Amino acid sequence: MILDITGPIRNGMWTYGDPLPSVEIEQVATLKGAGWNGHRLQLHTLAGTYIESADHLLPGRKTISELPIESFVRRAWIAQLSDK
């Protein structure tokens, strides 16, 4: 079984705080008003559920776009911590 652990991008979602900006989504066009839907997104690359790669801290390492998608599927265990 493959379990997707990502979450939705939404206004006010968790972030690391300063100096990184808050996550904001604003609708800038609507079907009724403009004939199409459009949104402005403000978020940083560490917002929410994200993937850390070595190039974040070490020069010359692979970026996320250079890593094969298969490398993100791994065996895992789930711990239910209802008291936490």
N, CA, C and O atoms as a GROMACS GRO file, in nm:
protein
  336
    1MET      N    1   0.084  -0.117   0.000
    1MET     CA    2   0.000   0.000   0.000
    1MET      C    3   0.089   0.124   0.000
    1MET      O    4   0.191   0.128   0.069
    2ILE      N    5   0.051   0.224  -0.077
    2ILE     CA    6   0.122   0.352  -0.078
    2ILE      C    7   0.031   0.455  -0.013
    2ILE      O    8  -0.084   0.471  -0.053
    3LEU      N    9   0.082   0.524   0.088
    3LEU     CA   10   0.007   0.624   0.162
    3LEU      C   11   0.066   0.761   0.134
    3LEU      O   12   0.185   0.785   0.159
    4ASP      N   13  -0.015   0.851   0.083
    4ASP     CA   14   0.028   0.988   0.055
    4ASP      C   15   0.020   1.068   0.185
    4ASP      O   16  -0.089   1.082   0.241
    5ILE      N   17   0.131   1.120   0.233
    5ILE     CA   18   0.131   1.194   0.360
    5ILE      C   19   0.136   1.345   0.339
    5ILE      O   20   0.157   1.420   0.435
    6THR      N   21   0.117   1.391   0.218
    6THR     CA   22   0.117   1.535   0.193
    6THR      C   23  -0.013   1.596   0.244
    6THR      O   24  -0.109   1.525   0.273
    7GLY      N   25  -0.016   1.726   0.255
    7GLY     CA   26  -0.135   1.796   0.301
    7GLY      C   27  -0.172   1.908   0.206
    7GLY      O   28  -0.093   1.943   0.118
    8PRO      N   29  -0.291   1.963   0.223
    8PRO     CA   30  -0.335   2.071   0.134
    8PRO      C   31  -0.262   2.203   0.164
    8PRO      O   32  -0.221   2.228   0.278
    9ILE      N   33  -0.246   2.284   0.063
    9ILE     CA   34  -0.193   2.419   0.081
    9ILE      C   35  -0.313   2.507   0.113
    9ILE      O   36  -0.411   2.508   0.039
   10ARG      N   37  -0.304   2.582   0.225
   10ARG     CA   38  -0.417   2.667   0.264
   10ARG      C   39  -0.366   2.789   0.339
   10ARG      O   40  -0.255   2.789   0.393
   11ASN      N   41  -0.448   2.892   0.343
   11ASN     CA   42  -0.414   3.013   0.417
   11ASN      C   43  -0.383   2.980   0.562
   11ASN      O   44  -0.454   2.902   0.624
   12GLY      N   45  -0.278   3.040   0.614
   12GLY     CA   46  -0.244   3.024   0.754
   12GLY      C   47  -0.187   2.890   0.793
   12GLY      O   48  -0.174   2.862   0.912
   13MET      N   49  -0.153   2.806   0.696
   13MET     CA   50  -0.097   2.676   0.731
   13MET      C   51   0.035   2.693   0.805
   13MET      O   52   0.096   2.800   0.801
   14TRP      N   53   0.079   2.586   0.872
   14TRP     CA   54   0.201   2.591   0.951
   14TRP      C   55   0.320   2.633   0.867
   14TRP      O   56   0.333   2.596   0.751
   15THR      N   57   0.407   2.712   0.929
   15THR     CA   58   0.531   2.754   0.865
   15THR      C   59   0.637   2.771   0.974
   15THR      O   60   0.605   2.767   1.092
   16TYR      N   61   0.761   2.789   0.935
   16TYR     CA   62   0.870   2.806   1.031
   16TYR      C   63   0.873   2.946   1.092
   16TYR      O   64   0.944   2.967   1.191
   17GLY      N   65   0.799   3.041   1.038
   17GLY     CA   66   0.802   3.177   1.090
   17GLY      C   67   0.915   3.258   1.029
   17GLY      O   68   0.973   3.220   0.927
   18ASP      N   69   0.946   3.372   1.091
   18ASP     CA   70   1.047   3.464   1.039
   18ASP      C   71   1.180   3.393   1.016
   18ASP      O   72   1.222   3.311   1.098
   19PRO      N   73   1.246   3.423   0.906
   19PRO     CA   74   1.216   3.527   0.809
   19PRO      C   75   1.126   3.482   0.694
   19PRO      O   76   1.107   3.556   0.598
   20LEU      N   77   1.071   3.362   0.702
   20LEU     CA   78   0.988   3.310   0.594
   20LEU      C   79   0.847   3.369   0.601
   20LEU      O   80   0.793   3.386   0.710
   21PRO      N   81   0.787   3.401   0.485
   21PRO     CA   82   0.654   3.463   0.486
   21PRO      C   83   0.545   3.362   0.521
   21PRO      O   84   0.564   3.241   0.508
   22SER      N   85   0.430   3.414   0.564
   22SER     CA   86   0.315   3.327   0.588
   22SER      C   87   0.261   3.278   0.454
   22SER      O   88   0.288   3.337   0.349
   23VAL      N   89   0.186   3.169   0.458
   23VAL     CA   90   0.125   3.114   0.337
   23VAL      C   91  -0.007   3.188   0.314
   23VAL      O   92  -0.092   3.194   0.402
   24GLU      N   93  -0.023   3.243   0.194
   24GLU     CA   94  -0.144   3.316   0.160
   24GLU      C   95  -0.192   3.276   0.022
   24GLU      O   96  -0.112   3.265  -0.072
   25ILE      N   97  -0.322   3.253   0.009
   25ILE     CA   98  -0.385   3.224  -0.119
   25ILE      C   99  -0.496   3.326  -0.138
   25ILE      O  100  -0.581   3.343  -0.050
   26GLU      N  101  -0.495   3.393  -0.249
   26GLU     CA  102  -0.596   3.494  -0.278
   26GLU      C  103  -0.654   3.472  -0.416
   26GLU      O  104  -0.579   3.460  -0.513
   27GLN      N  105  -0.786   3.465  -0.426
   27GLN     CA  106  -0.849   3.452  -0.557
   27GLN      C  107  -0.845   3.587  -0.626
   27GLN      O  108  -0.894   3.686  -0.571
   28VAL      N  109  -0.788   3.592  -0.745
   28VAL     CA  110  -0.775   3.717  -0.819
   28VAL      C  111  -0.867   3.726  -0.940
   28VAL      O  112  -0.882   3.833  -0.998
   29ALA      N  113  -0.927   3.615  -0.978
   29ALA     CA  114  -1.023   3.614  -1.088
   29ALA      C  115  -1.124   3.503  -1.062
   29ALA      O  116  -1.090   3.398  -1.007
   30THR      N  117  -1.250   3.527  -1.103
   30THR     CA  118  -1.356   3.428  -1.085
   30THR      C  119  -1.422   3.398  -1.219
   30THR      O  120  -1.415   3.479  -1.312
   31LEU      N  121  -1.484   3.282  -1.228
   31LEU     CA  122  -1.558   3.247  -1.349
   31LEU      C  123  -1.666   3.350  -1.378
   31LEU      O  124  -1.684   3.392  -1.492
   32LYS      N  125  -1.738   3.390  -1.273
   32LYS     CA  126  -1.848   3.485  -1.290
   32LYS      C  127  -1.798   3.623  -1.334
   32LYS      O  128  -1.857   3.685  -1.422
   33GLY      N  129  -1.690   3.670  -1.273
   33GLY     CA  130  -1.640   3.804  -1.303
   33GLY      C  131  -1.549   3.815  -1.424
   33GLY      O  132  -1.562   3.908  -1.503
   34ALA      N  133  -1.458   3.721  -1.439
   34ALA     CA  134  -1.356   3.730  -1.545
   34ALA      C  135  -1.370   3.621  -1.651
   34ALA      O  136  -1.306   3.627  -1.756
   35GLY      N  137  -1.454   3.521  -1.622
   35GLY     CA  138  -1.467   3.410  -1.715
   35GLY      C  139  -1.366   3.299  -1.693
   35GLY      O  140  -1.361   3.202  -1.768
   36TRP      N  141  -1.285   3.314  -1.589
   36TRP     CA  142  -1.186   3.212  -1.554
   36TRP      C  143  -1.149   3.228  -1.407
   36TRP      O  144  -1.167   3.335  -1.348
   37ASN      N  145  -1.098   3.120  -1.347
   37ASN     CA  146  -1.053   3.122  -1.208
   37ASN      C  147  -0.903   3.140  -1.204
   37ASN      O  148  -0.830   3.078  -1.281
   38GLY      N  149  -0.856   3.224  -1.114
   38GLY     CA  150  -0.712   3.243  -1.096
   38GLY      C  151  -0.682   3.280  -0.952
   38GLY      O  152  -0.764   3.344  -0.886
   39HIS      N  153  -0.566   3.241  -0.905
   39HIS     CA  154  -0.525   3.266  -0.767
   39HIS      C  155  -0.382   3.318  -0.761
   39HIS      O  156  -0.299   3.285  -0.845
   40ARG      N  157  -0.356   3.398  -0.660
   40ARG     CA  158  -0.220   3.442  -0.628
   40ARG      C  159  -0.175   3.358  -0.508
   40ARG      O  160  -0.247   3.347  -0.409
   41LEU      N  161  -0.056   3.299  -0.518
   41LEU     CA  162  -0.003   3.217  -0.410
   41LEU      C  163   0.122   3.283  -0.352
   41LEU      O  164   0.209   3.327  -0.427
   42GLN      N  165   0.129   3.289  -0.220
   42GLN     CA  166   0.253   3.329  -0.152
   42GLN      C  167   0.290   3.216  -0.059
   42GLN      O  168   0.219   3.188   0.038
   43LEU      N  169   0.401   3.152  -0.087
   43LEU     CA  170   0.452   3.049   0.001
   43LEU      C  171   0.601   3.030  -0.025
   43LEU      O  172   0.653   3.073  -0.128
   44HIS      N  173   0.666   2.969   0.068
   44HIS     CA  174   0.810   2.945   0.054
   44HIS      C  175   0.832   2.794   0.037
   44HIS      O  176   0.739   2.715   0.055
   45THR      N  177   0.952   2.757   0.004
   45THR     CA  178   0.980   2.616  -0.028
   45THR      C  179   0.984   2.526   0.094
   45THR      O  180   0.996   2.404   0.078
   46LEU      N  181   0.975   2.580   0.214
   46LEU     CA  182   0.974   2.498   0.335
   46LEU      C  183   0.836   2.492   0.398
   46LEU      O  184   0.822   2.445   0.512
   47ALA      N  185   0.733   2.537   0.328
   47ALA     CA  186   0.597   2.540   0.383
   47ALA      C  187   0.534   2.401   0.385
   47ALA      O  188   0.547   2.324   0.290
   48GLY      N  189   0.466   2.371   0.495
   48GLY     CA  190   0.388   2.247   0.505
   48GLY      C  191   0.472   2.122   0.493
   48GLY      O  192   0.585   2.116   0.542
   49THR      N  193   0.416   2.021   0.428
   49THR     CA  194   0.487   1.896   0.403
   49THR      C  195   0.580   1.920   0.284
   49THR      O  196   0.534   1.954   0.176
   50TYR      N  197   0.706   1.902   0.304
   50TYR     CA  198   0.800   1.927   0.196
   50TYR      C  199   0.909   1.821   0.197
   50TYR      O  200   0.919   1.742   0.291
   51ILE      N  201   0.988   1.821   0.093
   51ILE     CA  202   1.096   1.725   0.080
   51ILE      C  203   1.228   1.801   0.094
   51ILE      O  204   1.251   1.900   0.024
   52GLU      N  205   1.311   1.754   0.182
   52GLU     CA  206   1.443   1.814   0.201
   52GLU      C  207   1.541   1.747   0.106
   52GLU      O  208   1.541   1.624   0.095
   53SER      N  209   1.622   1.824   0.040
   53SER     CA  210   1.727   1.766  -0.044
   53SER      C  211   1.861   1.822   0.000
   53SER      O  212   1.867   1.926   0.065
   54ALA      N  213   1.967   1.752  -0.035
   54ALA     CA  214   2.101   1.792   0.010
   54ALA      C  215   2.142   1.929  -0.044
   54ALA      O  216   2.222   1.998   0.018
   55ASP      N  217   2.087   1.969  -0.159
   55ASP     CA  218   2.128   2.098  -0.216
   55ASP      C  219   2.078   2.216  -0.132
   55ASP      O  220   2.120   2.329  -0.154
   56HIS      N  221   1.989   2.190  -0.038
   56HIS     CA  222   1.941   2.295   0.052
   56HIS      C  223   2.055   2.350   0.137
   56HIS      O  224   2.056   2.468   0.172
   57LEU      N  225   2.152   2.264   0.169
   57LEU     CA  226   2.262   2.306   0.255
   57LEU      C  227   2.401   2.281   0.197
   57LEU      O  228   2.498   2.343   0.240
   58LEU      N  229   2.411   2.191   0.099
   58LEU     CA  230   2.542   2.153   0.045
   58LEU      C  231   2.550   2.181  -0.104
   58LEU      O  232   2.467   2.132  -0.180
   59PRO      N  233   2.647   2.259  -0.148
   59PRO     CA  234   2.658   2.293  -0.290
   59PRO      C  235   2.689   2.170  -0.377
   59PRO      O  236   2.760   2.079  -0.334
   60GLY      N  237   2.637   2.170  -0.497
   60GLY     CA  238   2.667   2.065  -0.594
   60GLY      C  239   2.587   1.937  -0.578
   60GLY      O  240   2.612   1.840  -0.649
   61ARG      N  241   2.492   1.933  -0.486
   61ARG     CA  242   2.410   1.814  -0.466
   61ARG      C  243   2.286   1.819  -0.554
   61ARG      O  244   2.252   1.924  -0.609
   62LYS      N  245   2.218   1.706  -0.568
   62LYS     CA  246   2.099   1.699  -0.653
   62LYS      C  247   1.985   1.784  -0.595
   62LYS      O  248   1.965   1.791  -0.474
   63THR      N  249   1.913   1.846  -0.686
   63THR     CA  250   1.793   1.922  -0.648
   63THR      C  251   1.674   1.828  -0.651
   63THR      O  252   1.684   1.716  -0.702
   64ILE      N  253   1.562   1.870  -0.597
   64ILE     CA  254   1.440   1.790  -0.597
   64ILE      C  255   1.403   1.747  -0.738
   64ILE      O  256   1.364   1.632  -0.760
   65SER      N  257   1.415   1.838  -0.833
   65SER     CA  258   1.376   1.806  -0.971
   65SER      C  259   1.468   1.703  -1.036
   65SER      O  260   1.431   1.644  -1.138
   66GLU      N  261   1.585   1.681  -0.980
   66GLU     CA  262   1.679   1.582  -1.034
   66GLU      C  263   1.664   1.444  -0.971
   66GLU      O  264   1.727   1.348  -1.016
   67LEU      N  265   1.582   1.433  -0.867
   67LEU     CA  266   1.565   1.304  -0.800
   67LEU      C  267   1.450   1.226  -0.863
   67LEU      O  268   1.345   1.284  -0.889
   68PRO      N  269   1.468   1.096  -0.890
   68PRO     CA  270   1.359   1.016  -0.950
   68PRO      C  271   1.244   0.999  -0.851
   68PRO      O  272   1.267   0.981  -0.732
   69ILE      N  273   1.121   1.004  -0.899
   69ILE     CA  274   1.003   0.992  -0.814
   69ILE      C  275   1.004   0.863  -0.734
   69ILE      O  276   0.953   0.859  -0.622
   70GLU      N  277   1.062   0.757  -0.789
   70GLU     CA  278   1.067   0.629  -0.719
   70GLU      C  279   1.146   0.638  -0.588
   70GLU      O  280   1.123   0.558  -0.497
   71SER      N  281   1.236   0.732  -0.578
   71SER     CA  282   1.318   0.744  -0.457
   71SER      C  283   1.237   0.794  -0.336
   71SER      O  284   1.286   0.792  -0.224
   72PHE      N  285   1.115   0.839  -0.359
   72PHE     CA  286   1.032   0.891  -0.250
   72PHE      C  287   0.934   0.787  -0.195
   72PHE      O  288   0.859   0.818  -0.102
   73VAL      N  289   0.934   0.668  -0.250
   73VAL     CA  290   0.846   0.562  -0.200
   73VAL      C  291   0.932   0.467  -0.117
   73VAL      O  292   1.024   0.403  -0.169
   74ARG      N  293   0.902   0.460   0.011
   74ARG     CA  294   0.981   0.378   0.104
   74ARG      C  295   0.889   0.306   0.202
   74ARG      O  296   0.776   0.348   0.225
   75ARG      N  297   0.941   0.198   0.258
   75ARG     CA  298   0.871   0.127   0.364
   75ARG      C  299   0.868   0.218   0.488
   75ARG      O  300   0.967   0.285   0.518
   76ALA      N  301   0.755   0.219   0.556
   76ALA     CA  302   0.743   0.303   0.675
   76ALA      C  303   0.653   0.236   0.778
   76ALA      O  304   0.578   0.144   0.746
   77TRP      N  305   0.662   0.283   0.898
   77TRP     CA  306   0.575   0.237   1.006
   77TRP      C  307   0.499   0.358   1.057
   77TRP      O  308   0.552   0.470   1.062
   78ILE      N  309   0.375   0.335   1.096
   78ILE     CA  310   0.290   0.443   1.146
   78ILE      C  311   0.268   0.422   1.296
   78ILE      O  312   0.228   0.314   1.338
   79ALA      N  313   0.294   0.524   1.374
   79ALA     CA  314   0.272   0.519   1.519
   79ALA      C  315   0.155   0.611   1.552
   79ALA      O  316   0.161   0.731   1.523
   80GLN      N  317   0.051   0.558   1.613
   80GLN     CA  318  -0.060   0.642   1.657
   80GLN      C  319  -0.028   0.693   1.796
   80GLN      O  320  -0.010   0.614   1.889
   81LEU      N  321  -0.020   0.821   1.810
   81LEU     CA  322   0.014   0.884   1.938
   81LEU      C  323  -0.104   0.972   1.981
   81LEU      O  324  -0.094   1.094   1.981
   82SER      N  325  -0.214   0.908   2.017
   82SER     CA  326  -0.337   0.983   2.047
   82SER      C  327  -0.319   1.076   2.166
   82SER      O  328  -0.388   1.178   2.174
   83ASP      N  329  -0.230   1.044   2.259
   83ASP     CA  330  -0.207   1.131   2.374
   83ASP      C  331  -0.125   1.254   2.339
   83ASP      O  332  -0.116   1.348   2.419
   84LYS      N  333  -0.065   1.255   2.222
   84LYS     CA  334   0.019   1.366   2.182
   84LYS      C  335  -0.057   1.459   2.094
   84LYS      O  336  -0.004   1.560   2.049
   0.00000   0.00000   0.00000
